[in-house]
Amino acid sequence: MSVIRFGLALFSFIFILAACSATNSTVSTIPPDSQYPADIIGTVLITNNITGTYPNSTNTFNVAPGDPANRVWWIVDVAVKNKSYNSSVSSKYNYGQPLPKGVGSNVIWSIIVDGKIWSGVDLPSQCIPPSMNLSQGQIGTTRFVFEAMRNQDPKDVQIRYAGEAPFSFGNLTESRRVAVYDWNANKVISTKLAPKTQSSVQPVEAYIMQTMVSSRVGNLKTVASWNGSSSKEITFRATTTPWVINAGYTPTSSISTKFVVTVWKGDMGTFTHTQPYGQFAGVSSSIIEDTGNYVIKVESSGCNWWVKVGTE
């Protein structure tokens, strides 16, 4: 199997459960009494970037949202009281506990916009949530990371717990906006404010739309784009379908070049193979007909690369 430099794009859709948390939550508020089996309240720190060190390592990371022009990270400190759930309320899915029908392990905690799931507990996956397992009557805290729209106001959003039916909901309030947040140290690195709104002009560009039997070029709106010269994990939330990925690279090494793009979603892996040819040689393309949270993994060496996503 050739990698992208020979015109072959491999897109694997496997979900990676991901949540970020500090070891000590800063939430001190006891959640107010509600109509739900669990009382929940959360405060939101909004940031452009999350930095820290990988677990059991001294290597550092710095992660931006998948579409930094239009999206930000929400670091949500949550206080919870389990009033009447038979099972423990946990910060992450317990694989020994059956989930309610239609609920995936990635969305036992999620943010709800206009009655619909906008984002489940999101990336970066190198952060580890603190353990929280609350029996009936217990109160505890935890912390999550969600990707959100830059101009989304937390007070218009609810956080939902769906580890057991019936589900519980809680309100969110914004605490502050910062540029960079250190997850391991649980502190703000840069206090430069992340703007609440930002221009979201979406350029219309030519895209290669590749299927197993044909290739064509059409104009689409570029909703997100990235470039670099080293390996990178990119988070992207698809809110419309279908959408198209195009990717390519320029060699910079006379010794060797590696460029592999993999897109992950879901518990089960499915493959889509596309091979541009003729006038499309050198650019990889895939049409994806599903929405949700994705991780675009770029493995590269000896090249400058680019990836972009387009929609109608």
Backbone torsions as a table, in degrees:
resi	resn	phi	psi	omega
1	MET	NA	127.8	179.3
2	SER	-83.8	154.5	173.6
3	VAL	-88.8	-174.2	-170.2
4	ILE	-60.2	-29.3	-176.6
5	ARG	-64.0	-16.3	174.1
6	PHE	-99.1	10.5	175.0
7	GLY	91.9	12.2	-178.0
8	LEU	-110.2	124.8	179.3
9	ALA	-110.9	127.8	177.2
10	LEU	-111.4	119.2	179.9
11	PHE	-119.7	109.7	-179.1
12	SER	-102.7	132.2	-176.6
13	PHE	-106.9	97.6	179.7
14	ILE	-134.5	124.3	-179.1
15	PHE	-74.8	140.2	172.2
16	ILE	-113.4	116.4	174.8
17	LEU	-65.5	131.4	-176.7
18	ALA	-146.4	136.9	174.9
19	ALA	-152.6	151.3	178.4
20	CYS	-119.9	145.8	177.9
21	SER	-161.0	149.9	171.5
22	ALA	-90.6	162.0	-176.2
23	THR	-74.3	-22.5	178.9
24	ASN	-128.9	116.4	-179.5
25	SER	-73.6	149.2	177.4
26	THR	-94.5	-0.2	179.7
27	VAL	-69.6	127.3	177.4
28	SER	-118.9	-7.2	-177.1
29	THR	-80.3	130.6	170.9
30	ILE	-77.3	127.1	-175.7
31	PRO	-61.2	138.9	179.3
32	PRO	-67.7	153.7	-179.8
33	ASP	-63.0	139.2	-178.3
34	SER	-135.1	178.9	179.4
35	GLN	-82.6	-2.8	-171.6
36	TYR	-98.0	163.2	178.5
37	PRO	-61.4	-25.5	175.4
38	ALA	-128.0	135.7	173.6
39	ASP	-87.2	132.7	-175.5
40	ILE	-137.1	138.7	171.4
41	ILE	-144.7	148.2	-178.3
42	GLY	-143.7	148.0	172.1
43	THR	-114.4	144.2	-170.4
44	VAL	-117.6	120.7	167.8
45	LEU	-99.5	124.3	-175.7
46	ILE	-102.7	130.0	-176.5
47	THR	-141.9	155.2	176.8
48	ASN	-81.0	-34.6	-174.4
49	ASN	-140.9	147.1	172.8
50	ILE	-116.6	129.2	177.6
51	THR	-121.3	163.5	179.7
52	GLY	167.6	-165.8	176.5
53	THR	-118.5	147.8	177.7
54	TYR	-66.1	150.1	177.8
55	PRO	-57.3	136.2	177.8
56	ASN	57.0	36.7	-177.6
57	SER	-154.1	161.0	173.0
58	THR	-100.3	-1.7	178.7
59	ASN	-71.2	139.0	-176.9
60	THR	-101.2	161.3	175.3
61	PHE	-135.4	157.3	173.7
62	ASN	-143.5	114.0	-170.3
63	VAL	-119.9	126.6	174.1
64	ALA	-102.8	159.8	175.3
65	PRO	-61.2	163.3	-178.2
66	GLY	-61.6	-31.9	179.3
67	ASP	-129.9	78.5	-170.4
68	PRO	-63.6	-18.6	177.4
69	ALA	-69.9	-27.0	-173.8
70	ASN	-125.2	-5.8	-174.6
71	ARG	-133.1	157.3	-179.1
72	VAL	-138.1	167.6	171.9
73	TRP	-90.3	137.6	168.7
74	TRP	-106.0	116.2	172.8
75	ILE	-96.1	110.6	-169.4
76	VAL	-109.9	111.7	171.2
77	ASP	-83.9	125.6	-172.7
78	VAL	-120.9	134.4	170.4
79	ALA	-111.6	135.5	-173.0
80	VAL	-135.7	141.1	169.3
81	LYS	-125.1	121.8	176.8
82	ASN	-84.5	106.1	-178.1
83	LYS	-88.0	-41.7	-171.5
84	SER	-146.0	6.2	175.3
85	TYR	-69.2	136.5	176.9
86	ASN	-69.8	-39.7	178.2
87	SER	-89.4	161.0	178.3
88	SER	-66.4	143.7	171.1
89	VAL	-85.7	117.6	-172.1
90	SER	-114.6	156.1	176.7
91	SER	-75.3	-18.1	176.8
92	LYS	-146.4	161.9	-173.9
93	TYR	-63.1	131.1	174.4
94	ASN	-92.8	111.8	-173.8
95	TYR	-67.7	-8.5	174.9
96	GLY	-89.1	-1.3	-176.6
97	GLN	-113.4	126.9	179.7
98	PRO	-66.6	141.9	179.4
99	LEU	-90.8	151.8	172.4
100	PRO	-58.5	153.5	-178.7
101	LYS	-58.3	131.8	176.9
102	GLY	85.0	0.8	-179.2
103	VAL	-104.2	126.7	176.8
104	GLY	-91.3	159.8	-177.1
105	SER	-63.3	-22.0	-179.5
106	ASN	-81.6	-8.8	-175.1
107	VAL	-126.1	28.0	171.1
108	ILE	-66.4	-27.1	168.2
109	TRP	-118.9	127.7	-178.6
110	SER	-153.4	162.8	172.9
111	ILE	-103.5	140.3	-172.3
112	ILE	-115.0	124.9	177.4
113	VAL	-120.3	123.7	179.7
114	ASP	53.9	39.2	175.8
115	GLY	80.8	2.0	-177.9
116	LYS	-124.3	152.4	177.1
117	ILE	-67.5	122.7	173.5
118	TRP	-92.6	-45.1	-176.6
119	SER	-150.7	132.8	169.3
120	GLY	-84.3	176.5	177.1
121	VAL	-52.2	124.4	-162.3
122	ASP	-113.2	-169.3	-177.1
123	LEU	-80.8	169.2	9.2
124	PRO	-84.2	144.2	-174.0
125	SER	-74.9	-14.5	-179.4
126	GLN	-74.0	-7.8	174.9
127	CYS	-93.3	145.0	-175.9
128	ILE	-116.3	129.0	180.0
129	PRO	-72.1	146.6	174.1
130	PRO	-70.7	151.2	179.6
131	SER	-71.3	131.3	173.6
132	MET	-140.4	114.4	178.0
133	ASN	-134.1	104.0	-171.5
134	LEU	-107.4	116.8	171.7
135	SER	-77.9	172.1	-179.2
136	GLN	-55.0	132.5	178.0
137	GLY	90.7	-12.4	-177.8
138	GLN	-87.7	150.9	176.5
139	ILE	-119.2	139.0	179.4
140	GLY	-152.7	175.7	-179.3
141	THR	-133.2	157.2	175.0
142	THR	-157.7	-176.3	-178.3
143	ARG	-146.5	139.7	-179.6
144	PHE	-129.7	164.7	170.8
145	VAL	-121.7	129.8	173.6
146	PHE	-123.8	151.3	169.8
147	GLU	-92.8	134.8	-177.1
148	ALA	-138.8	162.0	175.3
149	MET	-67.8	144.0	-175.1
150	ARG	-59.2	-36.1	-177.1
151	ASN	-97.3	12.1	178.9
152	GLN	-77.4	132.0	179.3
153	ASP	-94.5	122.8	-178.6
154	PRO	-54.9	-30.6	-178.3
155	LYS	-68.9	-15.4	177.4
156	ASP	-93.5	6.4	-174.2
157	VAL	-123.3	149.2	172.7
158	GLN	-115.3	152.3	169.9
159	ILE	-100.6	139.6	-175.0
160	ARG	-123.6	137.1	170.7
161	TYR	-106.7	125.4	-175.7
162	ALA	-128.7	29.9	178.4
163	GLY	-73.8	-17.2	179.2
164	GLU	-154.8	144.8	177.7
165	ALA	-88.4	147.2	-5.2
166	PRO	-74.5	155.7	-175.6
167	PHE	-73.4	159.3	177.6
168	SER	-119.7	147.4	-177.0
169	PHE	-128.6	150.8	176.9
170	GLY	-142.2	160.4	-179.1
171	ASN	-92.5	157.5	180.0
172	LEU	-121.9	148.3	173.2
173	THR	-132.7	147.1	179.7
174	GLU	-83.4	135.5	177.0
175	SER	-97.7	-52.1	178.2
176	ARG	-166.4	168.4	177.2
177	ARG	-120.5	130.8	-177.7
178	VAL	-136.8	167.5	-177.9
179	ALA	-86.5	-47.0	-175.8
180	VAL	-135.1	136.6	-178.5
181	TYR	-128.5	130.6	178.1
182	ASP	-92.9	112.9	-174.5
183	TRP	-70.7	-43.2	-177.5
184	ASN	-66.0	-42.1	-179.6
185	ALA	-82.2	-11.2	-178.6
186	ASN	53.9	52.1	179.4
187	LYS	-151.8	159.6	178.3
188	VAL	-80.4	130.7	178.6
189	ILE	-92.0	-42.3	178.7
190	SER	-128.0	128.4	-178.4
191	THR	-92.8	2.8	176.2
192	LYS	-58.9	124.1	-172.8
193	LEU	-67.7	139.5	170.4
194	ALA	-81.5	120.6	-176.8
195	PRO	-56.3	142.6	-178.9
196	LYS	-71.9	-32.3	176.9
197	THR	-130.2	154.3	179.4
198	GLN	-151.6	147.6	178.9
199	SER	-58.0	134.3	-178.4
200	SER	-123.4	46.4	177.7
201	VAL	-64.6	126.1	-177.9
202	GLN	-107.7	107.2	-178.1
203	PRO	-66.3	147.1	174.8
204	VAL	-96.1	122.3	-175.2
205	GLU	-133.3	164.0	176.3
206	ALA	-76.3	134.3	177.3
207	TYR	-126.5	142.8	169.5
208	ILE	-85.5	126.7	178.7
209	MET	-113.9	106.8	-169.5
210	GLN	-108.7	130.9	169.3
211	THR	-120.1	-179.0	-179.7
212	MET	-68.1	-19.3	-174.2
213	VAL	-118.3	-13.1	-176.8
214	SER	-155.5	163.0	175.4
215	SER	-135.2	142.6	176.0
216	ARG	-150.4	164.1	178.4
217	VAL	-112.6	135.0	176.7
218	GLY	-146.0	163.8	-180.0
219	ASN	-93.1	128.2	178.6
220	LEU	-132.7	160.7	174.1
221	LYS	-81.0	127.3	175.7
222	THR	-81.0	112.2	-177.4
223	VAL	-96.1	-16.2	176.8
224	ALA	-162.3	146.2	178.1
225	SER	-152.3	152.1	-178.5
226	TRP	-145.0	157.1	173.2
227	ASN	-151.5	161.8	-179.7
228	GLY	179.9	-173.0	179.9
229	SER	-133.2	4.7	178.8
230	SER	-138.9	172.1	-178.6
231	SER	-63.1	147.5	-174.9
232	LYS	-156.4	144.7	170.3
233	GLU	-107.1	126.7	-175.3
234	ILE	-118.2	133.2	173.7
235	THR	-97.4	139.2	179.8
236	PHE	-145.1	133.2	175.9
237	ARG	-108.9	116.0	177.4
238	ALA	-87.1	120.4	-179.2
239	THR	-107.7	-10.2	176.5
240	THR	-131.5	159.1	179.5
241	THR	-141.5	146.5	-2.4
242	PRO	-78.8	166.5	173.6
243	TRP	-138.2	158.7	-171.1
244	VAL	-124.3	134.5	171.8
245	ILE	-105.8	130.9	167.5
246	ASN	-118.8	143.1	-179.2
247	ALA	-148.3	147.3	178.3
248	GLY	-161.1	177.8	-176.8
249	TYR	-156.0	163.5	174.0
250	THR	-124.8	121.9	-179.1
251	PRO	-62.4	142.2	175.3
252	THR	-123.9	-4.4	-178.4
253	SER	-116.1	140.5	175.2
254	SER	-87.9	-5.2	-178.5
255	ILE	-91.9	-56.3	-178.6
256	SER	-160.3	159.9	177.9
257	THR	-137.6	133.4	175.9
258	LYS	-128.4	132.8	175.1
259	PHE	-152.3	107.9	-179.7
260	VAL	-128.3	128.7	177.9
261	VAL	-114.1	129.4	178.1
262	THR	-130.3	133.1	179.0
263	VAL	-112.4	127.7	-172.1
264	TRP	-114.5	136.6	170.8
265	LYS	-165.5	145.1	172.4
266	GLY	85.3	161.6	-179.8
267	ASP	-77.4	-27.0	-178.8
268	MET	-106.8	137.1	-179.4
269	GLY	-85.8	129.6	172.2
270	THR	-125.6	152.7	-173.5
271	PHE	-119.1	142.0	169.9
272	THR	-128.0	119.1	179.8
273	HIS	-104.5	131.8	174.8
274	THR	-135.7	144.2	-178.9
275	GLN	-137.6	93.5	175.7
276	PRO	-60.5	150.3	-178.5
277	TYR	-146.7	172.8	178.5
278	GLY	58.5	-124.8	-178.0
279	GLN	-68.0	-11.5	-178.7
280	PHE	-98.8	2.3	-177.0
281	ALA	-58.6	138.7	176.8
282	GLY	94.4	-9.6	178.0
283	VAL	-122.4	127.4	178.1
284	SER	-92.1	148.5	-177.2
285	SER	-146.2	144.8	172.0
286	SER	-149.9	138.6	175.0
287	ILE	-99.3	126.5	-176.5
288	ILE	-118.5	128.3	-172.2
289	GLU	-113.3	52.5	178.8
290	ASP	-155.9	154.4	177.5
291	THR	-107.4	172.7	176.3
292	GLY	125.9	-168.0	-177.8
293	ASN	-90.3	130.1	-178.9
294	TYR	-126.8	155.9	169.6
295	VAL	-120.4	120.1	176.5
296	ILE	-98.4	111.8	-179.0
297	LYS	-98.3	123.8	176.2
298	VAL	-110.2	119.5	173.6
299	GLU	-108.0	118.3	-174.2
300	SER	-143.4	153.8	174.4
301	SER	-159.9	135.3	176.1
302	GLY	69.2	32.7	179.6
303	CYS	-160.3	160.1	165.9
304	ASN	-102.1	130.4	-174.1
305	TRP	-123.9	163.4	174.5
306	TRP	-143.1	149.4	175.4
307	VAL	-140.0	138.2	176.4
308	LYS	-142.7	153.6	-179.9
309	VAL	-120.7	131.7	-179.3
310	GLY	-126.5	148.1	175.5
311	THR	-134.3	169.0	179.0
312	GLU	-72.1	NA	NA
